[in-house]
Amino acid sequence: MTLSNLILGELPLVLFTVMTQAVVGFSFVYALSTRAKTSTLASRKRFGLTFLFLLAIALLPSLFHLGDPTHAPYLLMRLGAFESGGAWHIAWLPNEILGVGVLFALGIWLFYTGTLLALYLLPLAGIVTLFFMSGIYGSMQNTVLTWNFSLTLWLFGSSAFFLGGLLYRILHDLTHEDRLGAFLFSLIGFALLCLSLAFYTLHVGQSQIEGIGSAYTLLGEHYALFLGTGVILSVLALLLWFLKDFSTLPFGSPRSIGAIALLFGLLGVFSTRVLFYGLIHTHLWLG
């Protein structure tokens, strides 16, 4: 499989998951910040509008993944669970769609009312949505050996924390306390992301595919390339952020440096996520 096919094979899904996790993380960081505790009604309404705008952008790529947006209503008919083969199964994809719908509803509620309840329910609903998002892949781990539910949830959650702090930093003028809190949030998210990638790499190495051997063979030299690039870009994002906010070096405006750091962070997670979906794409392509 060529490098271009690897990147483009699941591009809408990669963009959707990365951006949605960034928005969920953003709501989490905001809800925990001192800015939220001292916020006015008007500022909470503005946050609700910002959240809705970002979530709408994140959802656009998912429409292309469906192939036909009219498939969505059919999926919604299978909410909760469904019966098949004499057993009940959790309807992971419809529940993910429901979770996103709940996020939209909470965002609209927050925008119109500015209530603190909606503000704090947003990240909780986001976590549940990430749980269902991870379950889509975990439910098929017996068929696609490179997928694993717990590792996927860890991967998605840590990505949300890492990107959420970066997104929060660029969208708000912050006090030193909030800047430090957001940076630590992203730093912890990055550490957890690296651990999840390390355990996923071990999992992939232990996954043996009949007639091929180790699952690493599916991506060949691309595995190290995308993993290394993703980690390096993520480190650069944190380094730029640290130098701008917590050092005396005079370079760039806070917003411009923050935008570059966010771009590096998004590209870093995107690069590692190409591995996640690339393994699946090549696995199904071979099978």
Protein Blocks (a to p, Z undefined) as FASTA:
>chain_A
ZZklmmmmmmmmmmmmmmmmmmmmmmmmmmmpmklmmpcfklmmmmmmmmmmmmmmmmmm
mmmmnopaklmmmmmmmghiaceehiacddfklmmmmmmmmmmmmmmmmmmnopaklmmm
mmmmmmmmmmmmmmmmmmmmmmmmmbcfklmmmmmmmmmmmmmmmmmmmmpccdfklmmm
mmmmmmmmmmmmmmmmmmmmmmmmmpccehklpaklmnmmmlmmmmmmmmmmmmmmmmmm
mmmmmccbdgdjfklmmmmmmmmmmmmmmmmmmmmmmmmmmmmmmZZ
